[in-house]
C-alpha cells in the first residue's frame, strides 16, 4: 500500500525527488550524490575544454566552406 500510494513523504535534499519509503530514499541518496559528483567533474572538465576551444578562431575562406 505504501509503495503504490500517491503520498510520498520522503524527499531527496539534492534533487527533490520524492519517495514513499525511507529505505528507497536512502538508496536513491547514495546514487544521487555519486551522480552529482560525476556531473560536477564532467562540467568542470567541459568548462576548461570549452574555454580552450572558444579562444581559438579559425577563418575559412568562403570558397572552402562546407
GROMACS elastic network, one bead per residue, 0.5 to 0.9 nm:
[ bonds ]
;  ai    aj funct       b0    kb
    1     4     6  0.54779   500
    1     5     6  0.59849   500
    2     5     6  0.52589   500
    2     6     6  0.85302   500
    2     7     6  0.79739   500
    2     8     6  0.86701   500
    2    20     6  0.60960   500
    2    21     6  0.72878   500
    3     6     6  0.84417   500
    3     7     6  0.89274   500
    3     8     6  0.87226   500
    3    19     6  0.82612   500
    3    20     6  0.55986   500
    3    21     6  0.70255   500
    4     7     6  0.85418   500
    4    20     6  0.79745   500
    5     8     6  0.74559   500
    5    20     6  0.73044   500
    6    20     6  0.80981   500
    7    19     6  0.83184   500
    7    20     6  0.65254   500
    8    11     6  0.76486   500
    8    18     6  0.55756   500
    8    21     6  0.76529   500
    9    18     6  0.69559   500
    9    19     6  0.63776   500
    9    20     6  0.57510   500
    9    21     6  0.74803   500
    9    22     6  0.84296   500
   10    17     6  0.84253   500
   10    18     6  0.54729   500
   10    19     6  0.50464   500
   10    20     6  0.62342   500
   10    21     6  0.66884   500
   10    22     6  0.62646   500
   10    24     6  0.88545   500
   10    25     6  0.65987   500
   11    14     6  0.87995   500
   11    15     6  0.83700   500
   11    16     6  0.55382   500
   11    17     6  0.56449   500
   11    19     6  0.62675   500
   11    20     6  0.89701   500
   11    25     6  0.71433   500
   12    15     6  0.57436   500
   12    17     6  0.53948   500
   12    18     6  0.63426   500
   12    19     6  0.82089   500
   12    25     6  0.66603   500
   12    26     6  0.87462   500
   12    28     6  0.78909   500
   12    29     6  0.66133   500
   12    32     6  0.85704   500
   13    16     6  0.56770   500
   13    17     6  0.82073   500
   13    29     6  0.84561   500
   14    17     6  0.83077   500
   14    29     6  0.80382   500
   14    32     6  0.74078   500
   14    33     6  0.76766   500
   14    36     6  0.86527   500
   15    32     6  0.76875   500
   17    25     6  0.87016   500
   18    25     6  0.75898   500
   19    22     6  0.71813   500
   19    23     6  0.88855   500
   19    24     6  0.64347   500
   19    25     6  0.59178   500
   20    23     6  0.88920   500
   20    24     6  0.75036   500
   20    25     6  0.81531   500
   21    24     6  0.54367   500
   21    25     6  0.65784   500
   21    26     6  0.88680   500
   22    25     6  0.50023   500
   22    26     6  0.61431   500
   22    27     6  0.87304   500
   23    26     6  0.50574   500
   23    27     6  0.63493   500
   23    28     6  0.86129   500
   24    27     6  0.52051   500
   24    28     6  0.61229   500
   24    29     6  0.85258   500
   25    29     6  0.59261   500
   25    30     6  0.87520   500
   26    29     6  0.51088   500
   26    30     6  0.65933   500
   27    30     6  0.55692   500
   27    31     6  0.67666   500
   27    32     6  0.87258   500
   28    31     6  0.52336   500
   28    32     6  0.58289   500
   28    33     6  0.85246   500
   29    33     6  0.60594   500
   29    34     6  0.85533   500
   30    33     6  0.54994   500
   30    34     6  0.64693   500
   30    35     6  0.88257   500
   31    34     6  0.51347   500
   31    35     6  0.61073   500
   31    36     6  0.85836   500
   32    35     6  0.51520   500
   32    36     6  0.61467   500
   32    37     6  0.85955   500
   33    36     6  0.51754   500
   33    37     6  0.61706   500
   33    38     6  0.86418   500
   34    37     6  0.51492   500
   34    38     6  0.62088   500
   34    39     6  0.86091   500
   35    38     6  0.50685   500
   35    39     6  0.60731   500
   35    40     6  0.85192   500
   36    40     6  0.60511   500
   36    41     6  0.86502   500
   37    40     6  0.50563   500
   37    41     6  0.63397   500
   37    42     6  0.86644   500
   38    41     6  0.51940   500
   38    42     6  0.61587   500
   38    43     6  0.85122   500
   39    43     6  0.58847   500
   39    44     6  0.84248   500
   40    43     6  0.50808   500
   40    44     6  0.60783   500
   40    45     6  0.85513   500
   41    44     6  0.51625   500
   41    45     6  0.61972   500
   41    46     6  0.85990   500
   42    45     6  0.51075   500
   42    46     6  0.60655   500
   42    47     6  0.86138   500
   43    46     6  0.50111   500
   43    47     6  0.61278   500
   43    48     6  0.88110   500
   44    47     6  0.52427   500
   44    48     6  0.66191   500
   44    49     6  0.88010   500
   45    48     6  0.54830   500
   45    49     6  0.63056   500
   45    50     6  0.85837   500
   46    49     6  0.50100   500
   46    50     6  0.58003   500
   46    51     6  0.83673   500
   47    50     6  0.50665   500
   47    51     6  0.60346   500
   47    52     6  0.85856   500
   48    51     6  0.51500   500
   48    52     6  0.63284   500
   48    53     6  0.87750   500
   49    52     6  0.51493   500
   49    53     6  0.62870   500
   49    54     6  0.87454   500
   50    53     6  0.50396   500
   50    54     6  0.60956   500
   50    55     6  0.85481   500
   51    54     6  0.53036   500
   51    55     6  0.62054   500
   52    55     6  0.54309   500
   52    56     6  0.69691   500
   53    56     6  0.56778   500
   53    57     6  0.82699   500
   54    57     6  0.70810   500
   60    63     6  0.82336   500
   60    64     6  0.65236   500
   60    65     6  0.66493   500
   61    64     6  0.55839   500
   61    65     6  0.67295   500
   62    65     6  0.51990   500
   62    66     6  0.88374   500
   63    66     6  0.88108   500
